[in-house]
Structures are given as structure tokens and as C-alpha cells.
Amino acid sequence: MALSSSLLYQDYIKGTSPDELKIIANIKRFFECMTGDPEFRAEVESNMSGCGPLLESRGVFGVDPTQLMALFSRGSSEAEPSESDLQDKPQGLLWYRWCKTHEELRRAWRKRSDGTPNKRFNQWHRRQVNRCGSQLGNLTNEQLIHATVVFELTQGCSLQCPFCGLAAEPLKKVFPYTKENARLWREVLDVSVKHLGDTVGTGVCYWATDPTDNPDYLKFVADYGQKTGFYPQTTTSAPLRKLQWTQDLLGFRRQHNTSVDRFSVLSLDGLRRIHKTFSAEELLFTQLVLQYIDVMKKAMARSGRNRHSEVEQEGLETFKDHTIACVTGYLINMAKGTVRLISPCPPSEIAPLGYLVHTEGRFSNAGELDEFIAETMENCMPEHCGSEDILSFRCDLQYGVLANGFQLSNEYKSHKVEGKPYLIKLGGLISGGDLTFSQVLEEMSKESADILAVITTIQKLFSQGLLADKTACGGRV
Ligand code: SF4
């Protein structure tokens, strides 16, 4: 099966010439230095016309800073330039279009992730996405891809970062590419594609793990590409740890240009060492995520080991509901033989890792995984509320009565449900949180309400993710 070509990164960039790609690679490095290296930035700003030798010392060639400064963000109050503002700045325009291309691709992926062959899964997925849309802030919602499946190829992570939002356990086991494991892996991919279609391409092969811990990592990714037509993104926090591993990854990505990879950069020293080790062109398809700069520290999820970190004490305002759990689907660990159905949520005491576990199981062969997925799609993804389900609004929503209906709000969103004579009564019954669906209907019929219309309203609340989900961990969300 091959992915729809409009979703492949290589198709998005094929209109860009090799010379343009070269200059884009250098502009990218220029912005990495401007953003992550205060010394570099100060020197450039104080001597823009004479900063050529400084740029070259950081491996930046052929870049004209004067064409790019309009695109360098200094604060959220400054308006982003438009294409027409950049007509006399060809390098600025090139970079602007490159960034827009990436944003467009990301949007396309997000739209794609509820397009599996299974109607129940798609409805469930959309409901969780709707819930996240009102439960998480804009920053998080813009970042979440809502991948339908993610794989882990080790148990645990050797890096043990103090800020790990997923609280990865220490490395215990690697899933090597033996003949037997390779067969199992390919069968697992077949099962995933059978149930989730080409949305499997939105997945990755790491989670609370670092890819560099598995020496055979690229062999698994190569199979992934053969089965789905998509060679998934790789993110590592240790690009300098095993240089040959990283060189192989960069070479692999040049051959299989369906996505970009990411290096998490943990310090200024790390950024400088990465720039010394790899040329700008080598890193064209590798995004450097500068975890150590203030804006990124502030945006770090308050989950896992970072749940009670000291960033707030350092005076940085943080996004308390941010989560990095970008999966609304199956999390499959090949080393442990475990599978969980999960979806993102704000980190909390009942969901400290920033995701809900809807159900979980084990498998020792692809048949068992197939069965698990089929059963969970049948049993954990109801298309509507059951007659014995207790109806209640999500815990994070404040209920308020309006003149002709009711309102559900939290700090991010306000949902108004208005316009029907029965809504005040219905809202009151659901906000009580102790009646089943059939009891609510019984009470509503005492008011001579149009029961079909009431059912439609309840179904709408359910689809919008505004009702508490009984399949989620903790029983209520
Ligand atoms: S942040 Fe990533 S690399 Fe660090 S411990 Fe967690 S999973 Fe491992």
C-alpha cells in the first residue's frame, strides 16, 4: 500500500531546485544560530554587513542576513511578513515558502488521521480530537498530529533525561532485527495497515524510547517504508552519541525523503557541536529542536518527570495543560509485546504522562494483535451513548444556564448549546451527573419534550467530546 502522494514530503518539495535547497539549508542554519546562540545573534545584529566571517565559522554560506531579518521573530507582538513584503528579498521569500510548505504538510497529516477503513475508529478518533480541541490550549492543538499508531522498538530509554515528559523507564530490553523478529514486525505492520489503512504513515517507531538505543532501528524503518510507502520521522536526543548511527540515518533520509527527522538539542554547547559535526546541507531534512531556549522550556509539557519541574520558579510562564502525547490510537511496544489504546489529555494526577489509557493488552504474535485491535474497535469505540451509560459533562467544563439553553466552558473554549425549548432541563439533568441515558430520556418525556430531538442533542454532545468518557482511565474525564 502506498500513501496518497499529496501527503508525501518529497512531493511537497519537488518544485524546489538543488541550488534552492542548498541555500535553504544554510538559511535554516542561520536561523538556528540566531535563535539558539545569543552571542552569534548579538554579533550579527551589531554588524550585519560585516558578519560574513562569523557566519562561515558556523558553517553558514551564501546567506544574506539583511534579506532575512524581517522573518526573525523577536516577539509575538510583531506581525509576520507576507509574501508581498518579501518580493525584493529572494532569500526571505524562499525561506517563507519553505516554512509554509511544512505547515501545509502538517495540516494535511492532521486531516488525514481519521481516514482509516474502520468507521467506528474514525468516529472515536474524531471525538477524541474534538475533546482535545476544547480541553487543551492552542499551542498543543496546533502541534498534535493525533497519529493512529506508534511503535516502540526497545523497552525503556538509556538517556534518562531529567525533563522526560513520558517518564521513560531505564533501558531494559532491545528488540533486535532477528529473522523471527523481522517476520513478526512485518506481520504487525500488515495488521496495522489492515485496520488503520494509510494513516499508519503518520506513526513513528519511538515513544518513551530513543531510537539510537536500537542498533537495528533503520532496518525496522526500512520495512515500515516498504509496507506503507512512508518512512516515518525519527527524533533523537543523542545525535552525537553514535556518529555512524546518525550518519546512516542522515543518508537513509536522503534516499527516502518522505519526512523530516529531528534532533533534540539540550544545550548551546550541543548546538555548536552538532553544527561542527554536520554541514548545513547534511541537516537540511533534520529539524533542530532547541529544547534549552526559554520559549521551548516554557512550552515543555508538565508531564512525566517534568511534572513538578522548576521552570516556573525560574519565572517563566508555562503551559500547564500541554502534552506531548501525540497519539490517538494504538501504542505498540515490540520489545514487551504490549499494546495500549491511548489519547492525549492535560497532564494530571490521574494522567501524569499527559494521555488517557482507554484499554491495554498483550500479544505474542500478529494474530493476537489483530484480535486485540478488532475487539477494541468493537468494544471501546461506541458510536453513541448506551442506554445504561451515566451521562455527565467532562470534569474540566463549567456548566452555566443561558436564557434558551446552556453553556459549557473552560479557560480555552466556550460551547453554547441553545435554541431548543428543552435544553435548560436537559442541561440540568446531565450536569447532575447521576442519571443514565434512559433515565434522562424518561425525565425529558415527563416534560413532553421531542425525544428524537433530545437524542440528537445528546449524540451531538457525545460526538463533540463534551461528555465524560467512561472508557478512559479514571472513569471520568
Ligand atoms: S526525553 Fe526522550 S531521550 Fe530523554 S529519557 Fe525521555 S524518551 Fe528518552
Residues whose N, C-alpha, C, O or C-beta is under 5 A from the ligand:
A	BS01	SF4	C157 L159 Q160 C161 C164 A168 W207 A208 T209 D210 S237
